[in-house]
């Protein structure tokens, strides 16, 4: 009978229960609410009660979380939320496939892997293409994954150096008001790049390679007039470049180099009427085969779940703010 309740069973090893279930069983409660099922745990066996489709989805999802836990992953609410969104689309077992894609370990030994389909596509594009544009909201791992790929290529001697750059644009504060020499003034703008490298390489290794000139972290203006051969180059916060700066940067690329351009079109610090070099480049270069474009979304946010909600709320707000304008050729017609 359609809508009848069925009962399914699955096992969760005792040593993985706290990881899979979450603190105070928060993961199980989230699964119950979202899929409209009842989950009862007894002696390592889970009893799942619900409609045939929902119970089957819940069982597959829990089995997937168990596999991830057995591989040494810490199951987070973000993992469960993403697995649930995939379950709604009948795309089970995707998370375990994504989890197989290992990039490298942090200095603490934590594996760095893509966590969403968008991130997996981004990492695959970096492997295949010479230039990749990774665009999306805060928290989608654009810079961090690019950094991990750069360090991996450097360690494997695929490139001889890493170059990290950002436009040192003033966002509400004037550089001249900051104390110290020029390097001290631009360091705050480059701090996120330093932080990621410390986490992946360790401070000592980073410092040694910096001294040897094998890792360079510099403002975008320092790239002018150079040819960057055999390097892994990351341009971060590219939404704050002008079209001229972006063209200057992209024409610096030499033989044996790989380039990642990351940006978030919703967080521009350019003057109100200025055009972003990132927006122009994505339109101008979209037909070139060896250039990849990856559009990450709020679904790919891997920070605290609240960040995903914030990104979604701002997206919805900004869509409402777009004024209607007449459509040519359609009398009385409007479009957003």
Buried (B, 14 or more C-beta within 10 A) or exposed (E): EEEEEEEBEBEBEEEBBEBBBBEEBEBBEBBBEBBEBBBEEEEEEBBBBBBEEBBBBBBBBBBBBBBBBEEEBEBBBBBBBBBBEBBEEEEBBBBBEBBEBEBBEBBEEEBBBBBBBBBBBBBBBBEEBBBBBBBBBBBBBBBBBBBBBBBBBBEEEEBEBBBBBBBBBEEEEEBEEEEEEEEEBBBEBBEBBBEBBBBBBBEEBBEEBBEEEBBBBBBBEBBEEEEBBEBBBBBBBBBBBBBEBBBBBBEBBEEBBBBBBBBBBBEBEBEEEEEBBBBBBBEEBEEEEEBBBBBBBBBBBBBEBEBBEBBBEBBEEEEEEEEEEEEEEEEEEEEE
